[in-house]
Amino acid sequence: MALKRYLYAAVLSCTVGLLWVAPGFSQETTVVRVKLIQGEVPTDPLSPDWNKAQATEFPMSPQVHWQQRIGSVTAKSIKVRGLHNNKQIAFMLEYADPTQDPADGAALEFMVGDKKAHFAHGQPMGQVQGGPVNIWYWRNDTGAADMTAMGFGTLKKQAQQDVQAKGVWKDEKTKIHFKERKASLRKDPKGGLVKDPRTGEPIVDEETKVVEQEVNGVWRVVLTRAMKTTDPQDAQFEAGTFPNIAFAVWNGHKLESGDLKESGSQKAVTSWWYFNAEPPADYSIYLYGLVAVVLAAGVEFIIIRKVQKGQPT
């Protein structure tokens, strides 16, 4: 009986160990978890199916890489949800915008192939080579566009349009979270400026804190496409992997001057983050556990037979 208990304990510990090896990624603030569902993926931002998906919130900031830029942007953060059915994949973007305007827009960006690219349209920058990027673009008055770029000034519509999109704006309250940075000159106990002994320049301290803010007006935009397409300019997706993803938002409100508040390179952006399309359940770990149980039972049976016959074990 002691041997029997030992064998089953060993099998149980082995099975539990296999279960813990299942894929996992704890940094939920950097990954959009795209949940696997049965049936069609929702194309409507108001579909109740989106309640099945966990939202991940990313900070947004003004685009600073191109010459045409702005000092502040309307969207300070963006919440992202994802769903897929192993054939189609859909992302819902949710962000604050106080008014609904024809030129309001949003976009997703992906790297194409294995070549690393900068999130600024694949522009060569620093240690990052230029590489093709696939951009899913939505604008309130024109709808979806499947686009490609490989550096500044190369953005263009693809010949093969595979992306669908739909946006819904609601005048409702929502809470956003974003990082606020505050810079201040360091001072000594007497109130004098503290200077760097090497350069003689005043030392600047920077404080960063997460701010929660309640705002009115919310856009919910769903962009949908097949996980795999026949277009070589498209990013191709596979469940279980962690591809890069970046986001952009435009507040297309028309100012008194007639200019748009945000347009072109004047937009809110994020850097590269990640998403993971949930893979189908892998039942092989249970099979391994079953095999281990059968083997343990077989070994136990042989030992018992030998004991009954008086043979040494």
C-alpha positions in Angstrom: 0.0 0.0 0.0 2.9 2.4 0.8 4.3 1.7 -2.7 0.8 2.3 -4.2 0.5 5.7 -2.5 4.0 6.7 -3.6 3.3 5.8 -7.2 0.1 7.8 -7.3 1.7 10.8 -5.5 4.5 10.8 -8.1 2.0 10.7 -11.0 0.0 13.5 -9.4 3.0 15.7 -9.0 4.1 15.0 -12.6 0.6 15.9 -13.9 0.4 19.2 -11.8 3.9 20.1 -13.1 2.7 19.6 -16.7 -0.3 21.8 -16.1 1.8 24.6 -14.8 3.9 24.6 -17.9 0.9 25.8 -19.9 1.6 29.1 -21.7 1.2 32.2 -19.6 2.4 35.9 -19.7 2.0 37.9 -16.4 2.7 41.3 -17.8 -0.9 42.1 -18.7 -0.2 45.8 -19.1 1.9 45.1 -22.2 -0.1 42.4 -23.9 -3.6 42.5 -25.5 -5.1 39.1 -24.8 -7.1 38.1 -27.8 -9.6 35.6 -26.6 -10.6 32.5 -28.7 -14.4 32.3 -29.2 -16.8 30.0 -31.1 -18.8 31.4 -34.0 -18.3 34.7 -35.8 -16.1 37.5 -34.3 -18.2 40.7 -33.6 -17.9 43.6 -36.0 -20.2 45.8 -33.9 -18.6 47.8 -31.1 -21.8 47.4 -29.1 -21.9 43.6 -29.3 -22.2 41.9 -25.9 -19.4 39.5 -27.1 -16.9 42.2 -26.2 -17.7 41.6 -22.5 -15.8 38.2 -23.0 -12.6 40.1 -23.7 -10.3 41.6 -21.1 -9.4 45.3 -21.8 -5.8 46.4 -21.7 -5.0 50.1 -21.4 -2.0 51.8 -23.0 -0.7 55.3 -22.5 -0.7 57.6 -25.6 1.4 60.7 -26.3 2.0 63.2 -29.1 3.9 61.9 -32.1 7.4 63.5 -31.9 9.4 61.8 -34.7 8.1 63.7 -37.7 8.6 67.5 -38.2 4.9 68.3 -38.1 3.9 67.6 -34.5 1.7 69.0 -31.7 2.5 69.5 -28.0 -0.6 67.8 -26.6 -3.2 65.3 -27.8 -6.8 64.6 -26.8 -6.5 60.8 -26.3 -4.1 60.2 -23.4 -4.8 56.5 -23.2 -6.5 53.7 -25.2 -8.2 50.6 -24.1 -7.9 47.6 -26.4 -9.8 44.3 -26.5 -9.4 41.4 -28.9 -11.4 38.3 -30.1 -10.6 35.7 -32.7 -12.1 32.4 -33.9 -8.9 31.0 -35.4 -9.9 32.4 -38.8 -10.9 36.0 -38.2 -9.4 38.4 -35.7 -11.0 41.6 -34.3 -9.7 44.4 -32.1 -11.9 47.0 -30.4 -10.3 50.4 -29.5 -11.9 52.5 -26.9 -10.7 56.0 -26.2 -12.0 59.4 -25.0 -13.0 62.1 -27.5 -15.4 64.9 -26.3 -16.9 65.4 -29.8 -17.9 63.3 -32.8 -16.3 64.6 -36.0 -16.1 63.4 -39.6 -12.3 63.4 -39.5 -11.9 61.5 -36.2 -9.7 58.4 -36.8 -7.8 55.5 -35.3 -5.3 53.0 -36.6 -3.5 49.7 -35.7 0.0 49.0 -36.9 1.9 45.7 -37.3 5.3 44.6 -38.5 5.3 42.5 -41.7 7.6 39.5 -41.8 10.5 39.0 -39.5 12.3 42.3 -40.0 12.1 44.6 -37.0 10.7 48.1 -37.9 10.2 51.3 -35.9 6.6 52.1 -34.9 6.8 55.4 -36.8 5.7 53.9 -40.2 8.7 51.6 -40.3 11.1 54.5 -40.6 14.9 53.6 -40.1 15.7 55.2 -36.8 18.7 54.8 -34.5 19.5 51.1 -34.1 16.2 50.0 -35.7 16.2 49.3 -39.4 13.4 50.3 -41.7 10.9 47.6 -42.4 7.5 47.2 -43.9 4.5 47.8 -41.7 0.8 47.0 -42.2 -1.6 49.7 -41.0 -5.3 49.2 -40.4 -6.8 52.7 -40.6 -10.4 53.9 -39.8 -11.8 57.3 -40.3 -15.3 58.3 -39.3 -16.4 59.7 -42.7 -14.5 57.3 -45.0 -14.4 53.9 -43.1 -11.6 51.4 -43.3 -8.4 51.3 -45.3 -5.7 48.6 -45.5 -2.4 50.4 -45.8 1.3 49.8 -46.0 4.4 51.9 -45.3 8.2 51.6 -45.2 9.4 54.9 -43.8 8.2 58.5 -43.7 6.3 59.6 -46.7 5.7 56.1 -48.0 2.2 55.4 -46.6 -0.2 54.2 -49.3 -3.4 52.2 -49.7 -2.9 48.5 -50.7 -4.4 47.2 -53.9 -6.0 44.4 -51.9 -8.3 45.7 -49.2 -8.8 43.1 -46.5 -9.8 45.2 -43.4 -13.3 46.1 -42.2 -14.1 48.6 -39.5 -17.0 50.2 -37.7 -17.0 53.0 -35.1 -19.6 54.1 -32.6 -19.4 57.3 -30.6 -21.4 57.9 -27.4 -21.8 60.9 -25.2 -21.0 59.1 -22.0 -18.6 59.3 -19.1 -15.6 57.1 -18.9 -12.5 56.8 -16.7 -9.0 56.9 -18.3 -5.6 56.4 -16.7 -2.4 58.0 -17.9 1.1 58.9 -16.7 1.7 62.5 -15.7 5.2 63.8 -15.5 6.2 66.8 -13.5 9.7 68.3 -13.7 11.2 70.6 -11.0 14.6 72.1 -10.3 16.3 70.5 -7.3 17.0 72.9 -4.4 19.2 72.7 -1.3 17.8 73.3 2.2 18.4 77.0 1.8 16.4 77.3 -1.4 19.4 77.5 -3.7 19.6 75.6 -7.0 21.6 72.3 -6.8 23.9 72.0 -9.8 25.7 69.1 -11.5 29.3 69.2 -10.3 30.5 68.1 -13.7 28.5 70.4 -16.0 27.4 73.2 -13.7 23.9 72.8 -15.0 20.9 72.8 -12.6 19.7 69.3 -11.7 16.1 68.6 -12.8 14.1 66.0 -10.9 11.2 64.3 -12.7 8.2 62.9 -10.9 5.9 60.4 -12.6 2.5 59.4 -11.3 -0.6 57.6 -12.7 -3.6 59.9 -13.0 -7.2 58.8 -13.1 -9.5 61.2 -15.0 -13.2 61.1 -15.8 -14.0 62.4 -19.3 -17.1 62.7 -21.5 -17.4 61.2 -25.0 -16.1 57.8 -26.0 -15.2 56.3 -29.4 -15.5 52.5 -29.7 -13.9 51.3 -33.0 -13.7 47.7 -34.2 -11.2 46.6 -36.9 -11.5 43.1 -38.3 -9.5 41.0 -40.8 -8.7 37.4 -41.6 -5.7 36.1 -39.5 -4.1 35.0 -42.7 -4.4 36.5 -46.2 -2.9 36.1 -49.6 -1.5 39.6 -49.7 2.3 39.7 -49.1 1.9 43.3 -47.8 -0.3 42.1 -44.9 0.9 41.0 -41.5 0.0 37.4 -40.9 -1.1 36.1 -37.5 -0.8 32.8 -35.7 -2.4 31.8 -32.4 -0.1 31.4 -29.5 2.5 33.9 -30.7 3.3 37.5 -29.5 3.4 39.9 -32.4 4.0 43.6 -32.0 1.1 46.1 -32.2 0.9 49.9 -32.0 -1.9 52.3 -31.9 -2.7 55.8 -33.2 -5.7 58.2 -32.7 -6.7 61.5 -34.3 -9.2 64.0 -32.9 -10.6 65.5 -36.1 -12.4 68.4 -34.5 -12.4 71.5 -36.7 -10.9 74.6 -35.0 -12.1 78.2 -35.6 -9.2 78.6 -38.0 -10.6 75.9 -40.1 -7.7 73.6 -39.4 -8.2 70.2 -37.8 -7.1 69.8 -34.2 -5.2 66.6 -35.2 -4.4 65.3 -38.7 -1.6 63.5 -40.5 1.4 63.2 -38.3 -0.2 65.4 -35.6 -1.7 62.5 -33.6 -1.7 60.5 -30.4 0.5 57.4 -30.7 1.9 54.5 -28.7 5.1 52.6 -29.1 5.2 48.9 -29.9 3.3 46.6 -27.5 2.2 43.0 -28.0 -0.9 40.9 -28.5 -1.5 37.2 -28.1 -4.2 35.3 -29.9 -5.3 32.5 -27.5 -4.4 29.1 -28.9 -6.9 26.2 -29.0 -6.8 24.1 -25.9 -4.0 21.6 -25.8 -5.2 18.3 -24.3 -1.9 16.5 -24.8 -1.0 17.3 -21.1 -3.9 15.3 -20.0 -2.9 12.5 -22.3 0.6 12.5 -20.8 -1.0 12.3 -17.3 -3.2 9.4 -18.4 -0.2 7.6 -19.9 1.7 8.1 -16.6 -1.2 6.7 -14.6 -1.5 3.6 -16.9 2.3 3.0 -16.7 2.3 3.4 -12.9 -0.7 1.0 -12.6 1.2 -1.5 -14.9 4.3 -1.3 -12.7 2.3 -1.8 -9.6 0.5 -4.8 -11.1 3.8 -6.5 -12.0 5.2 -5.8 -8.5 2.1 -7.2 -6.8 2.2 -10.4 -9.0 5.8 -11.0 -8.1 5.1 -10.5 -4.4 2.2 -13.0 -4.6 4.5 -15.6 -6.3 7.2 -15.0 -3.7 9.6 -13.6 -6.3 12.0 -10.8 -5.4 11.0 -7.3 -6.6 
